[in-house]
Amino acid sequence: VDGPGWDCETRRQASGYLNALRNFHFIFLTLTYSRVFSLTDVLCGTLKKKPGDVKYCTSKVQAAIQKIEELKQEVHFTEIFDTASACSCENGSPQPKVKRIREDGSPGREADTYARLYKEILDDAVQQISGRFADVKALGFLELADTSRFPAFGVFPSE
């Protein structure tokens, strides 16, 4: 944060940004969303490659939802929580104490609070993907317009 030609205001701003990047909460959210976005990025690329193949796209959406659901396992949360703790401690920013009191009046453990946040993020991702692609199966008739797939359709009913 110290460099030639830096004025006091620039140093203060850079120091503030650096402290924000070292914050446990920031690191935890970054790692969590990185896991989710790595799955949704692959899904997005897949959907762009084969937009006319509704059955294939539907299977890939379901596979992505399943993978996000698998991230809810305790081992994945623990890995992210421990990594965020290690990163924030290495940078001199200790893991924060939970500032909020739970609705039942008892203070929550930090790990429990972040476990709930982690699962809520994953639940929201599943809900958003499910809602976004809920009606895709109804668009199956669009596959009939793909001339390259005509041989795979076989014989059409005569009625």
N, C-alpha and C positions, 0 to 999 in steps of 0.2 A: 504494500500500500504506500510505500515510500519511493518516489522516483523524482528525477530531476525535472524541474519545470511544473511540478504539481502545486497548486495553491491549496490553502487550508480547506476550502469547501470541497474540492475534488477529493482530497484525502479522506475527509469525513464521509462523503458519499460512498467512496470505494470501500471504506471500512464497514459501513453499514450493509452494503451488498454482500461483502465477504462474510460477515456475521450471519446474515440471513441464509446464505448458502451452506453454512456450517451447522445450522440449527437442526436438531434431531427431527422435529416435526416435518421440516422441509425435506430432509433426506428420506424419511420414512415414506412420505407421500410420493416422492420421486421414484423410489424403488417399487412401490406398489403399482403406480400407474405405468411404469416401464414394463412390468410383467403383463398387465392387461393390454397395453398398446402393442406389445410384440405379437400377441395373438390376433388382435383385431386388424393389425397392419397386414398380416398374412391373409386373413379373411378378405380384406378389401382388395388386395391384389388378385386373389383367386376369383372373386366376383367380377372384377373388371376383365379378366381373361376369357371367361365363359358366361357372358350375361344372358345368352339365349338358352342355356341348358338349365332349366328351372330345377329339375330333379337333382342335378349335381350341386347346384348352388345351395339348395335346401339342405343337402347332406353336409355341406361344408359349414353352413351356419350352425347346424345342430352339433357338429364336431367342435366348433369354436366355443359354443355355450358349454359343452361338456368339459372342455379344457379349463374354462374359467371356473366352473363348478369345482373342479379338482384342485384349483388353487386355494380353496377354502380349507383344505386340510391343515391341521396344526403345524405340520412340519414346514410348510411354505411360509406361514406367518412367522414362525420362530426364526427362520432363516433371514427374512427381511428385517424383523425387529432387531436381531442380533447384529446384522450388518449395519443398520442405521445407528445402533448404539456404539458400535466400534468406530464408525466413521465420525460421528459427532464427538466422541471422546478423544480421538486422535487429533482432531482440530481444536481441542480445548473447550468444546461446548458440551457440557454434561447433559445427559438425558433430562428433560424437564419434568418437574412434578406436575401432576394433573391439577389444574386450577379449579375445575368444576366439581361440585358435589353431586353425587348421583341423586336421582329423584327420591330414592328411599331415605336420603339423608346421610348415607354412609359415604366416606371418601373411597373412590375406586383406586385399585392398583393401576399403575401406568400401563403395564402389559395388558391388563383386561380392557382398559379404555382403548388402547390401540388395536386390540384384537376385534373389538366391536366395530371400530372405524374401518378396519381392513375388510371385514365381512360385509359391511354396508356398502363399501365401494364396489366389491365384487357382485353383490346382489343388484346394485344399480346398473352395472354393466350388463349383466344377464337380462335384466328387465328391459333396458334400452334396446338391446339386440333383438330380443324376443318380440318386442312391440314393433320395431322397425320392419321385421321380416315376417310378421304374423300372417300376412295375406299373400305371401309369395306363391304358395301352392295353388292359389286360385288363378295364377297367371300361367299355369302349365300349358294351356292351349296355345301360347305363343311359340312353343316348340314346333308346332306344325308349320310355321313359316320358315324354318331353317331347312333349306333345300339339301344341304349336305347330310342331313339325318334321315332323308326319305327312305333309304334302304333299311334302316333300323326300325321303321314303323311297321313293316310287314304289310299285311293286307288290311285295308280299311273295311269296316262293315258296310254292307250294301244298303242297309236300311236308313 
